Amino acid sequence: MFWDPYFGWDTHMIRSCLFWTVLLCGLVSFVTATEGLGWDYAYLSLYDWALGNTTAVLISIILLLVGGFYFWKVQIGDM
């Protein structure tokens, strides 16, 4: 939870998630680079998959945004 209803933004959780995301991306890049595929192979293959499944990606993004919006509305007591 990045937003605490009592204290506002939870900067510790944001920093923690960013740290683990950077660490995971670094590990993936290191493994693919040492396998001889190039450090960006995982990201390019994810991009190619997203291009091949454009409909599923767009539907997922729309559902996540709508779900996040309604979660926010419930949290602020507007619903």
MDAnalysis code that builds the backbone (N, CA, C; Angstrom):
import MDAnalysis as mda
import numpy as np

u = mda.Universe.empty(237, n_residues=79, atom_resindex=np.repeat(np.arange(79), 3), trajectory=True)
u.add_TopologyAttr("name", ["N", "CA", "C"] * 79)
u.add_TopologyAttr("resid", np.arange(1, 80))
u.add_TopologyAttr("resname", ["MET", "PHE", "TRP", "ASP", "PRO", "TYR", "PHE", "GLY", "TRP", "ASP", "THR", "HIS", "MET", "ILE", "ARG", "SER", "CYS", "LEU", "PHE", "TRP", "THR", "VAL", "LEU", "LEU", "CYS", "GLY", "LEU", "VAL", "SER", "PHE", "VAL", "THR", "ALA", "THR", "GLU", "GLY", "LEU", "GLY", "TRP", "ASP", "TYR", "ALA", "TYR", "LEU", "SER", "LEU", "TYR", "ASP", "TRP", "ALA", "LEU", "GLY", "ASN", "THR", "THR", "ALA", "VAL", "LEU", "ILE", "SER", "ILE", "ILE", "LEU", "LEU", "LEU", "VAL", "GLY", "GLY", "PHE", "TYR", "PHE", "TRP", "LYS", "VAL", "GLN", "ILE", "GLY", "ASP", "MET"])
u.atoms.positions = np.array([
    [0.852, -1.161, 0.000],
    [0.000, 0.000, 0.000],
    [0.904, 1.231, 0.000],
    [0.799, 2.019, -1.044],
    [1.619, 3.216, -1.160],
    [0.982, 4.430, -0.502],
    [-0.313, 4.357, -0.264],
    [-1.007, 5.480, 0.345],
    [-1.625, 5.021, 1.651],
    [-1.221, 5.642, 2.725],
    [-1.761, 5.351, 4.041],
    [-2.841, 6.386, 4.344],
    [-4.065, 5.937, 4.656],
    [-5.129, 6.910, 4.867],
    [-4.890, 7.831, 6.064],
    [-4.014, 7.461, 6.967],
    [-3.771, 8.283, 8.146],
    [-2.555, 9.194, 7.996],
    [-1.503, 8.691, 7.342],
    [-0.252, 9.450, 7.289],
    [0.147, 9.893, 5.885],
    [-0.613, 9.561, 4.873],
    [-0.289, 9.985, 3.517],
    [0.596, 8.972, 2.803],
    [1.493, 9.464, 1.980],
    [2.359, 8.602, 1.178],
    [3.293, 7.795, 2.071],
    [3.380, 6.506, 1.788],
    [4.272, 5.616, 2.523],
    [5.592, 5.544, 1.758],
    [6.484, 6.496, 2.040],
    [7.730, 6.585, 1.280],
    [8.641, 5.390, 1.533],
    [8.560, 4.782, 2.702],
    [9.375, 3.595, 2.975],
    [8.967, 2.451, 2.052],
    [7.673, 2.237, 1.862],
    [7.204, 1.174, 0.975],
    [7.557, 1.486, -0.476],
    [7.468, 2.738, -0.876],
    [7.820, 3.120, -2.243],
    [9.299, 2.857, -2.487],
    [10.159, 3.269, -1.542],
    [11.598, 3.019, -1.684],
    [11.904, 1.527, -1.685],
    [11.205, 0.771, -0.858],
    [11.427, -0.671, -0.796],
    [11.036, -1.345, -2.103],
    [9.893, -0.983, -2.663],
    [9.466, -1.569, -3.934],
    [10.402, -1.169, -5.074],
    [10.838, 0.075, -5.082],
    [11.786, 0.506, -6.108],
    [13.114, -0.239, -5.999],
    [13.590, -0.437, -4.764],
    [14.835, -1.166, -4.554],
    [14.733, -2.582, -5.100],
    [13.651, -3.296, -4.753],
    [13.509, -4.680, -5.199],
    [13.274, -4.762, -6.702],
    [12.608, -3.770, -7.290],
    [12.414, -3.757, -8.734],
    [13.747, -3.564, -9.451],
    [14.554, -2.631, -8.966],
    [15.873, -2.399, -9.565],
    [16.763, -3.626, -9.374],
    [16.707, -4.247, -8.211],
    [17.504, -5.440, -7.954],
    [17.095, -6.589, -8.869],
    [15.793, -6.797, -9.040],
    [15.311, -7.865, -9.908],
    [15.684, -7.598, -11.367],
    [15.519, -6.358, -11.819],
    [15.898, -6.023, -13.201],
    [17.403, -6.182, -13.410],
    [18.185, -5.802, -12.420],
    [19.628, -5.988, -12.517],
    [20.015, -7.455, -12.587],
    [19.358, -8.284, -11.788],
    [19.640, -9.721, -11.800],
    [19.252, -10.337, -13.138],
    [18.090, -9.970, -13.648],
    [17.654, -10.491, -14.955],
    [18.614, -10.044, -16.049],
    [19.028, -8.794, -16.021],
    [19.967, -8.301, -17.030],
    [21.305, -9.020, -16.929],
    [21.766, -9.259, -15.711],
    [23.038, -9.954, -15.513],
    [22.975, -11.389, -16.042],
    [21.884, -12.092, -15.737],
    [21.757, -13.475, -16.182],
    [21.668, -13.557, -17.699],
    [20.870, -12.714, -18.314],
    [20.767, -12.782, -19.777],
    [22.064, -12.334, -20.454],
    [22.793, -11.412, -19.837],
    [24.074, -10.983, -20.419],
    [25.108, -12.091, -20.322],
    [25.126, -12.813, -19.205],
    [26.105, -13.889, -19.066],
    [25.740, -15.112, -19.899],
    [24.489, -15.235, -20.314],
    [24.087, -16.332, -21.193],
    [24.376, -16.021, -22.654],
    [24.871, -14.825, -22.935],
    [25.220, -14.450, -24.298],
    [24.062, -13.889, -25.101],
    [22.968, -13.551, -24.441],
    [21.784, -13.051, -25.144],
    [21.717, -11.537, -25.173],
    [22.562, -10.863, -24.447],
    [22.504, -9.408, -24.348],
    [21.706, -9.018, -23.124],
    [22.088, -7.894, -22.519],
    [21.440, -7.500, -21.267],
    [19.980, -7.112, -21.452],
    [19.587, -6.733, -22.665],
    [18.222, -6.272, -22.900],
    [17.314, -7.347, -23.493],
    [17.752, -8.593, -23.544],
    [16.963, -9.663, -24.155],
    [15.618, -9.851, -23.455],
    [15.593, -9.840, -22.133],
    [14.341, -10.057, -21.399],
    [13.345, -8.934, -21.676],
    [13.829, -7.714, -21.759],
    [12.949, -6.578, -21.991],
    [12.437, -6.554, -23.425],
    [13.299, -6.912, -24.370],
    [12.869, -6.969, -25.771],
    [11.869, -8.097, -25.999],
    [12.075, -9.232, -25.346],
    [11.120, -10.325, -25.509],
    [9.783, -9.985, -24.863],
    [9.795, -9.277, -23.745],
    [8.549, -8.823, -23.124],
    [7.838, -7.822, -24.032],
    [8.590, -6.933, -24.646],
    [8.028, -5.969, -25.588],
    [7.432, -6.679, -26.802],
    [8.139, -7.673, -27.333],
    [7.618, -8.427, -28.467],
    [6.344, -9.171, -28.101],
    [6.293, -9.717, -26.891],
    [5.083, -10.404, -26.435],
    [3.921, -9.412, -26.334],
    [4.188, -8.222, -25.814],
    [3.135, -7.213, -25.690],
    [2.640, -6.779, -27.067],
    [3.537, -6.685, -28.044],
    [3.115, -6.335, -29.401],
    [2.287, -7.449, -30.025],
    [2.614, -8.694, -29.713],
    [1.874, -9.825, -30.264],
    [0.509, -10.010, -29.620],
    [0.334, -9.512, -28.420],
    [-0.923, -9.660, -27.691],
    [-1.479, -8.296, -27.304],
    [-1.595, -7.431, -28.289],
    [-1.996, -6.053, -28.036],
    [-3.372, -5.963, -27.375],
    [-4.307, -6.774, -27.823],
    [-5.655, -6.721, -27.268],
    [-5.655, -7.082, -25.793],
    [-4.975, -8.150, -25.433],
    [-4.922, -8.576, -24.032],
    [-4.216, -7.535, -23.165],
    [-3.171, -6.932, -23.703],
    [-2.435, -5.912, -22.950],
    [-3.319, -4.689, -22.716],
    [-4.015, -4.235, -23.746],
    [-4.876, -3.063, -23.596],
    [-6.037, -3.325, -22.639],
    [-6.654, -4.496, -22.743],
    [-7.743, -4.838, -21.821],
    [-7.232, -4.888, -20.393],
    [-6.065, -5.470, -20.181],
    [-5.491, -5.554, -18.833],
    [-5.181, -4.175, -18.269],
    [-4.618, -3.300, -19.089],
    [-4.307, -1.942, -18.626],
    [-5.575, -1.183, -18.268],
    [-6.598, -1.307, -19.106],
    [-7.857, -0.622, -18.820],
    [-8.478, -1.143, -17.536],
    [-8.504, -2.456, -17.344],
    [-9.079, -3.027, -16.122],
    [-8.291, -2.619, -14.878],
    [-6.976, -2.579, -14.985],
    [-6.164, -2.149, -13.843],
    [-6.409, -0.687, -13.497],
    [-6.517, 0.167, -14.506],
    [-6.781, 1.581, -14.250],
    [-8.167, 1.801, -13.649],
    [-9.179, 1.129, -14.177],
    [-10.532, 1.265, -13.632],
    [-10.596, 0.711, -12.216],
    [-9.955, -0.440, -11.986],
    [-9.922, -1.009, -10.640],
    [-9.202, -0.107, -9.656],
    [-8.092, 0.484, -10.082],
    [-7.366, 1.422, -9.215],
    [-8.175, 2.655, -8.918],
    [-8.921, 3.145, -9.912],
    [-9.763, 4.321, -9.706],
    [-10.858, 4.029, -8.683],
    [-11.526, 2.888, -8.820],
    [-12.595, 2.571, -7.879],
    [-12.049, 2.242, -6.487],
    [-10.866, 1.658, -6.414],
    [-10.237, 1.442, -5.110],
    [-9.969, 2.780, -4.431],
    [-9.477, 3.734, -5.202],
    [-9.225, 5.079, -4.659],
    [-10.523, 5.730, -4.212],
    [-11.584, 5.590, -5.016],
    [-12.869, 6.185, -4.658],
    [-13.406, 5.596, -3.345],
    [-13.248, 4.294, -3.161],
    [-13.703, 3.661, -1.921],
    [-12.847, 4.120, -0.747],
    [-11.544, 4.276, -0.957],
    [-10.650, 4.688, 0.120],
    [-10.934, 6.094, 0.611],
    [-11.328, 6.997, -0.273],
    [-11.599, 8.368, 0.158],
    [-13.036, 8.526, 0.633],
    [-13.834, 7.440, 0.550],
    [-15.193, 7.466, 1.061],
    [-16.197, 8.084, 0.124],
    [-15.907, 8.105, -1.165],
    [-16.817, 8.710, -2.126],
    [-17.858, 7.721, -2.638],
    [-17.712, 6.454, -2.301],
    [-18.684, 5.454, -2.762],
    [-19.289, 4.725, -1.610],
])
